[in-house]
């Protein structure tokens, strides 16, 4: 009987430990500090995905236009220009989105991070779709 209880206890502990590895600051939010940490986590995660998808796009274009250096240089320049313009648009849109929150406040930090995360996620999806067969 004891081995069964021991096995069940180990399984329960293992499941709980496995759940902990997937935990994020967004789990079980109970206060403003946790809300800010969650928003910052979402922003960081979305920005990393955006960076990865942008790099993936550059790699796809590198493969697609490997035999034509002029086209590769052209598409690479266009992508860089578009990304820089998108970043300016994102910043301007988030300035509107966070209004009237005051810079430096909790409300501003949450709104700013949420806006950046949302827009980065949208841009990531767009970049990921380019050049897919």
C-alpha positions, -999 to +999 in steps of 0.1 A: +000+000+000+028+024+009+045+020-026+012+031-042+010+062-021+046+069-027+042+066-064+011+088-064+030+114-043+059+113-067+036+117-097+018+146-081+051+163-073+063+157-108+032+172-123+035+202-101+072+206-109+064+204-146+038+231-142+063+253-125+086+252-155+059+267-177+049+294-152+051+331-161+047+363-142+012+364-156+001+334-135-021+342-105-019+380-107-032+395-074-017+431-073-005+460-094+032+450-091+023+416-106+003+433-133+032+454-143+055+424-143+031+405-165+028+434-190+066+437-191+070+399-196+044+400-224+063+429-241+097+412-238+083+379-251+065+396-280+096+416-289+118+385-289+093+367-312+093+398-335+131+398-336+131+360-344+105+364-371+123+394-387+155+373-387+137+344-401+123+366-429+158+378-437+169+342-439+140+332-461+148+361-484+185+351-484+175+316-495+150+328-521+173+353-537+206+336-531+213+334-568+205+371-574+226+393-552+210+425-566+175+413-557+187+402-523+202+435-516+171+453-528+147+432-507+169+434-476+171+472-479+133+474-483+127+452-453+151+472-431+134+505-442+100+491-436+109+478-402+124+511-391+092+529-403+070+504-386+089+510-353+083+548-356+046+541-363+044+517-334+059+543-311+035+570-323+005+547-320+014+536-285+018+572-275-018+577-286-029+544-270-014+553-236-029+588-234-038+602-209-017+580-186+013+599-172+048+587-180+063+570-149+030+558-134+019+522-131-010+528-155+014+542-181+038+512-177+010+487-181-006+505-210+028+510-228+039+474-223+005+461-234+005+483-265+041+473-275+033+436-270+001+438-290+017+456-319+048+434-319+026+403-320+007+417-350+039+426-368+054+392-360+024+375-377+028+397-408+066+391-410+061+354-406+036+353-435+060+370-460+078+346-484+060+315-471+051+289-497 
